[in-house]
C-alpha cells in the first residue's frame, strides 16, 4: 500500500506530498492542472525511463519518493535475490538531473530500473490509456485469463518444461549441424590423423635428433679434434702429462728447502690427476664418434618429416603437433559415435516435448475452465454499466508450443444486440473500451495481491446512473485494495474516503501544480462545481450533498 508520495521539481510540480487513504482516493481538478503528471511521477518509481524535460527547475534535481507498506506481500525473497535490504516500510526514490540522467534507490540502497520494474509489478497496477490499448492485444488477454484461472503453479511448471524442451531441441539441432560439418571433413580429418599416427611423434624428439645430426654431420672434424687433444695431453712425445710429471719431480727435489715447494708439488699432482681424468673422457668420446652415413640419413629423413608436418599444420614444435593429433583423434572418435549421440539427443528431445505437452495440456485446461465464468461476469457487469446488450466471448484455438503455452486465445466483443463479437480494437468505442477494461479490472481485483490500483479517467464516456454503479464498484474494490482514481465525474468523486484537488498556482513567476486534501466543506464545493460549474447553484449543492450521503 502506498503510504506517502513526495514529488519535487517534476514537470509542473515544484513540491507536492500526499498520504493516500488505504481505501478509495479520488483526484479531481481542472484540465491541464497536472492530475496525470502524478501518474508520470509514479511511473518513474516503478522503473519507467526518465527524460531531462521532466525537471521543473534545471538548477536542481527532480526527486520522487514513495513509501510503501509491504508487510503483507511476502517480498523478502525478491529483495534477497537483488541484494537489497528488506524493510516492512519500503522507500523507493528516483533522482533525475537536468541532463536526464537518473538514479534509483530502494531503502537508500542504489538499485537498477530492472528491480524497480519487478518490484513495481508487485506493488501497483496503474491503469492508463496505454493499458486500455493493451487490452486489445492477445498477450494481455492471455494474462487476464491466467490471473482469473489462478494457474501460476501450472504456468510455472509448463515454462520450466518448455525451457527444458528448448534446451534439448537445441542440443539435438547442434549435434545434427555438427554431424553435417564433421561429415564434410571426416575423410580429411581421418587422413590427417592417420598421417600423424604413423609418424609416432615424441615430445622432445626434435631437439634430440637435431643435436645428434649436428654430431653426425661433423663426425670427421670432431674425431680429428679429439685426436689432437689426446696427442697434446698424453700421446705425443712432448705431451702435457709427461711434462707435468717432470715438473712434479723438480719440485719434489727442492721440497726439503721449503714447505711452499711441497705445496706447489701437491697442486701439480692435482692437475695431473684431473688431466688424466680428462684424457679418459676424451678417449671415451672418441670411441663414440663414428662416421655413419646410414644413421645420418635416418636422422635427416626423420627431421624432414617433422619439419614438413609442422609446416603443414602451421606449428613450431612436436608438442603442438601431438595436441593436434589428439584433437583429430577426438573428432574421428566423435564422428564414429555421432550417430548414436544424435539418436540419444532425439530421444531426449522427444521426451522433453512430451512432458512439455502434458504441462501445456494442464495449463490449457486451467484456462478453459474460466472462459464461461469470465464471459458471464463481464457481460453482467457491462449490463450494470449501461451496456445491456454487450457480450464477450473467448475464441480458442490450439497452437504450437510457445513460451505462453499451446493456446491461441482472443477475446471477441460486441456492444450491440445482433452484432457478432469481433476483434476488440474494431468492436469497441473509447467509452465502451473503458467500461470493458474496468469490468475486467473489477473481476481480477480479488484474484491479485496488488495492494494499490490506480485508474486514470477510466470513467471516460459514462455519466448518470452508470457512473454511480462504477463508483459503487470502486468502493467494493477499495475494501481489499487501495484505489486511487483520477476522475471528472461527481458521482465517483462523492464516494471516496479521501478527495484530493489538483490546481494551478500562478501566484509566482512560474506556474506550478499544487494538490490539497479537501475537507468535507471543500469536497462539497468541488463536487457541486463538477455538477454545475464554477458558479454552482444551490441545486448543484443539493445534488452534491445527496451524492455524498448516498
VENFEN-V705466 format. One record per pair of residues at least 4 apart in sequence whose ideal C-beta (glycine too) atoms are under 7 Angstrom apart, sorted by the first residue. I is the first residue (numbers start at 1). J is the second residue. D is the distance in whole Angstrom. If there is no record, write none. Layout:
i = [I,I]
j = [J,J]
d = [D,D]
This chain:
i = [1,1,1,1,1,1,2,2,2,2,2,3,3,3,3,4,4,4,4,5,5,6,6,7,7,7,7,8,8,8,9,9,9,9,9,9,9,9,10,10,10,10,10,11,11,11,11,12,12,12,12,12,12,13,13,13,13,13,14,14,16,16,18,18,20,20,20,20,21,21,21,22,23,23,23,24,24,24,24,24,24,24,25,25,25,25,25,25,26,26,26,26,26,26,26,27,27,27,27,27,28,28,28,28,28,29,29,29,29,29,30,33,33,33,33,34,34,35,35,36,36,36,37,37,38,39,39,39,39,39,41,42,42,42,42,43,44,44,44,44,45,45,45,45,45,46,46,46,46,47,47,47,47,50,50,50,50,50,51,52,52,52,54,54,55,55,55,56,58,61,61,61,62,62,63,63,64,65,65,66,67,67,68,68,68,69,69,70,70,70,71,73,73,73,75,75,76,76,77,78,78,78,79,79,79,82,82,84,84,84,84,84,85,85,87,90,90,91,91,92,92,93,94,94,95,95,96,96,97,103,104,104,104,104,105,105,105,106,106,111,111,113,114,115,116,117,119,120,123,123,124,124,124,125,125,125,126,127,127,127,127,127,127,127,128,129,130,132,132,132,134,135,135,135,136,136,137,138,138,138,139,140,141,141,141,141,142,142,142,143,144,144,144,145,145,145,145,146,146,146,147,147,147,148,148,148,148,148,149,149,149,149,150,151,151,151,151,152,153,154,154,154,154,155,155,156,157,157,158,158,158,158,158,158,159,159,160,161,161,161,161,162,162,162,162,163,164,164,165,165,165,165,166,167,168,168,168,168,169,169,170,171,171,172,172,172,172,173,174,175,175,175,175,175,176,176,177,178,179,179,179,180,181,182,182,182,182,182,185,186,186,187,188,189,189,189,189,190,190,191,192,192,193,193,193,193,193,194,195,196,196,196,196,196,197,199,199,201,201,201,201,202,203,203,203,204,205,205,206,206,206,207,208,209,209,209,209,210,210,212,212,213,213,213,213,213,214,215,215,216,216,216,216,217,218,219,219,219,219,220,220,221,222,222,223,223,223,224,225,226,226,226,226,226,227,227,228,229,229,230,230,230,230,230,230,231,231,232,232,232,233,233,233,233,233,233,234,234,234,235,238,238,240,240,241,241,241,241,242,243,244,244,244,244,244,245,246,247,247,248,248,248,248,248,249,251,251,251,251,251,252,254,255,255,255,257,259,260,261,262,263,264,265,266,267,268,269,270,271,272,273,274,275,276,277,278,279,280,281,282,283,284,285,292,293,294,295,296,297,298,299,300,301,302,303,304,305,306,306,307,308,309,309,310,310,310,313,313,315,315,316,318,319,320,321,322,323,324,325,326,327,328,329,330,331,332,333,334,337,338,339,340,341,342,343,344,345,346,347,348,349,350,351,352,353,354,355,356,356,357,357,358,359,360,360,360,360,361,362,363,363,364,364,364,364,365,367,367,368,370,371,371,372,373,374,374,375,375,375,375,376,377,377,378,378,378,378,378,379,379,379,379,380,381,381,381,382,382,382,382,382,383,383,384,385,385,385,385,385,386,386,387,387,387,389,389,390,390,391,391,392,392,393,393,394,394,395,395,396,396,397,398,398,399,399,399,400,401,411,412,412,412,413,413,413,413,413,414,414,414,414,414,415,415,415,421,422,422,423,424,428,428,428,429,430,430,430,431,431,431,431,432,433,434,434,434,434,434,435,435,436,437,437,438,438,438,439,440,441,442,442,444,445,445,445,446,450,451,451,452,452,452,453,453,453,454,455,455,456,457,457,457,459,459,459,459,459,462,462,462,463,463,465,466,467,467,467,467,468,468,469,470,470,471,471,471,471,472,473,474,474,474,474,474,475,477,477,478,485,487,487,489,490,490,490,490,490,490,491,493,493,493,494,494,494,494,498,499,499,500,500,500,501,501,501,501,502,502,503,504,504,505,505,506,518,518,518,519,520,521,522,523,523,524,524,524,524,524,525,526,527,527,527,527,528,528,528,528,528,529,529,529,531,531,531,531,532,532,532,536,536,538,539,540,541,542,543,544,545,546]
j = [22,68,69,451,452,482,20,66,68,452,482,19,67,68,69,17,18,19,67,18,66,17,65,13,16,41,64,15,62,63,14,55,56,57,60,61,62,63,41,54,56,62,64,37,40,54,56,34,37,56,511,512,513,34,37,56,512,513,56,512,514,515,500,515,25,482,484,498,25,497,498,482,478,482,497,474,475,478,483,495,496,497,483,484,496,497,498,500,485,487,492,493,496,499,500,35,484,486,500,502,487,493,501,526,530,33,35,501,502,503,503,502,503,504,513,502,513,486,502,40,456,486,41,513,42,43,126,128,454,456,64,46,124,126,454,48,48,50,64,94,64,66,92,94,116,116,117,120,124,113,116,117,120,54,94,96,100,102,100,98,99,100,62,96,62,96,98,62,98,95,96,97,95,96,93,95,94,91,93,92,89,91,90,92,123,88,89,75,88,90,88,122,449,451,79,122,80,86,81,82,118,119,84,85,86,111,115,106,107,109,111,115,107,109,107,106,107,107,108,106,116,105,102,104,102,103,100,102,101,110,111,112,113,116,109,110,111,111,115,115,116,117,118,119,120,121,123,124,451,452,450,452,454,450,453,454,454,131,437,441,454,455,456,458,456,133,134,433,434,437,140,140,424,437,424,425,141,142,409,410,143,144,145,409,410,411,146,404,409,147,148,440,444,149,367,370,409,151,155,367,444,447,448,370,374,443,444,447,366,367,369,370,447,155,363,366,367,156,157,158,362,363,366,159,363,160,161,359,162,356,359,360,363,405,163,403,164,165,355,356,359,166,356,401,403,167,168,352,169,352,353,356,170,171,172,348,349,352,173,349,174,175,345,176,345,346,349,177,178,179,338,341,342,345,180,342,181,182,183,338,342,184,185,186,331,334,335,338,189,190,335,191,192,193,328,331,332,194,332,195,196,328,197,325,328,329,332,198,199,201,309,321,325,328,325,305,309,205,318,321,322,318,318,319,322,208,209,318,210,306,318,211,212,213,299,302,303,214,303,216,299,217,296,299,300,303,218,219,222,292,295,296,299,296,222,223,289,290,291,224,291,225,226,289,227,286,289,228,229,230,282,285,286,289,231,286,232,233,282,234,235,279,282,283,286,235,236,236,239,240,239,240,241,275,278,279,239,241,279,239,242,243,244,275,245,272,275,276,246,247,248,268,271,272,275,249,250,251,268,252,265,268,269,272,253,255,261,264,265,268,265,261,261,262,265,261,263,264,265,266,267,268,269,270,271,272,273,274,275,276,277,278,279,280,281,282,283,284,285,286,287,288,289,296,297,298,299,300,301,302,303,304,305,306,307,308,309,310,318,311,312,313,321,315,316,321,321,324,320,321,320,322,323,324,325,326,327,328,329,330,331,332,333,334,335,336,337,338,341,342,343,344,345,346,347,348,349,350,351,352,353,354,355,356,357,358,359,360,401,361,401,362,363,364,401,405,406,365,366,367,405,368,405,406,407,369,407,409,396,374,375,394,376,377,378,394,379,392,393,394,380,381,443,382,392,439,440,443,383,390,391,392,384,385,439,442,387,390,435,436,439,387,388,469,435,439,466,469,470,462,466,415,432,435,416,417,414,415,414,421,411,413,412,421,409,411,410,412,407,409,408,406,407,406,407,408,406,406,424,421,422,423,421,424,427,428,436,419,420,421,422,427,427,428,432,427,426,427,427,428,432,433,436,433,434,460,461,435,460,461,462,436,437,438,458,459,460,461,439,462,440,441,458,442,458,470,443,444,445,473,477,448,453,477,481,480,481,481,482,481,482,484,477,481,483,484,485,486,486,486,487,488,467,470,487,489,492,466,467,470,467,489,469,470,471,489,491,492,472,491,473,474,492,475,491,492,495,476,477,478,483,485,492,495,495,481,483,483,492,492,493,493,494,527,530,531,544,547,547,499,527,530,527,544,547,548,517,518,523,515,516,517,515,516,518,526,513,515,514,511,513,512,514,511,522,523,526,523,524,525,526,527,548,528,541,544,545,548,529,530,531,544,547,548,532,536,540,541,544,533,534,536,536,540,543,544,536,537,540,540,541,542,543,544,545,546,547,548,549,550]
d = [6,7,5,4,6,5,5,6,6,5,6,6,5,6,5,7,7,5,5,5,5,5,5,5,5,5,5,5,7,5,7,6,5,5,5,7,4,7,5,6,6,5,6,5,7,5,6,5,6,7,7,6,4,6,6,7,7,5,6,4,7,5,6,6,5,6,6,6,5,4,4,5,4,7,4,6,6,4,5,7,5,5,7,5,6,7,5,7,5,6,6,5,4,5,7,5,7,5,5,6,6,5,6,6,7,4,5,6,3,6,7,5,5,5,6,5,3,5,5,7,6,7,7,6,6,6,6,6,7,6,5,6,7,6,7,4,6,6,5,5,6,5,5,6,7,6,7,3,6,5,4,3,6,6,7,4,6,4,5,6,6,3,6,6,5,6,5,7,4,5,7,5,7,4,7,5,5,7,4,5,6,5,5,7,6,7,6,5,6,5,4,6,6,7,6,6,6,5,6,7,7,7,5,7,4,7,5,5,6,5,6,7,5,6,5,7,6,6,7,6,7,4,6,6,6,5,7,4,5,7,5,7,6,6,6,6,6,5,7,5,7,6,6,6,6,7,6,6,6,6,7,5,6,5,5,7,4,5,7,7,6,5,6,6,5,7,7,6,6,5,4,6,6,5,4,4,7,6,7,5,7,7,7,6,6,5,6,6,5,6,6,6,7,6,5,6,6,6,6,7,5,5,6,5,6,7,6,6,5,5,7,5,6,5,6,4,7,6,6,6,5,5,5,6,6,6,6,5,6,7,4,6,5,6,6,7,7,6,5,4,4,7,5,6,7,7,6,5,6,4,5,4,6,7,6,5,4,4,6,5,6,6,5,7,4,6,5,6,6,6,7,6,5,5,7,6,6,6,6,5,6,7,7,6,6,7,5,7,5,6,5,6,6,6,6,5,6,6,6,6,7,6,6,7,4,6,5,6,7,7,7,7,4,7,7,6,6,6,5,6,6,7,6,5,6,6,6,6,6,5,5,7,6,6,5,6,5,7,7,6,6,6,7,4,6,7,7,7,7,6,6,4,6,6,6,6,5,7,5,6,6,6,6,5,6,6,5,6,6,6,6,6,4,7,6,7,6,6,5,6,5,7,5,7,7,5,4,7,6,6,6,5,6,6,7,5,5,5,5,6,7,7,6,6,7,7,6,7,7,6,6,6,6,5,7,7,6,7,5,6,6,5,6,7,7,7,5,5,4,6,6,5,5,4,6,6,6,7,6,7,7,7,7,7,7,6,6,6,6,7,7,7,6,7,7,6,6,7,6,6,6,7,7,6,6,7,6,6,6,6,6,6,7,7,6,6,6,6,7,6,6,6,6,5,6,6,6,5,4,6,7,6,7,7,6,6,6,6,6,7,7,6,6,6,6,7,6,6,6,6,6,6,6,6,7,6,6,6,6,6,6,6,7,6,6,7,7,6,6,6,7,7,6,6,6,5,4,6,7,7,5,6,6,6,5,6,6,7,7,6,6,4,6,6,6,7,6,5,6,6,6,6,5,6,4,5,7,7,7,6,5,6,7,6,4,6,4,4,6,7,6,6,5,5,5,7,5,6,6,7,4,6,7,6,6,4,7,5,5,6,6,5,5,5,6,6,5,5,7,6,4,6,7,6,6,4,7,5,6,4,6,7,6,5,5,6,7,5,6,4,7,6,7,6,5,7,6,5,6,6,4,4,6,7,7,6,6,7,6,2,6,6,6,6,5,7,5,6,6,7,7,6,7,6,5,6,7,6,6,5,6,6,7,5,6,7,7,7,6,7,4,7,7,5,5,5,4,7,5,6,7,7,6,6,5,5,6,5,5,6,5,7,6,6,6,5,4,6,7,5,6,6,6,7,5,4,4,7,6,6,6,6,7,7,5,6,5,4,6,4,6,7,6,5,4,5,7,6,6,6,5,6,5,7,4,5,6,5,5,5,7,6,7,6,5,6,6,5,6,6,6,5,5,5,4,5,6,7,6,7,6,6,7,6,7,5,7,7,6,6,7,4,6,7,6,4,4,5,4,6,6,5,7,4,5,6,4,5,3,4,6,6,6,6,7,6,6,6,6,6]
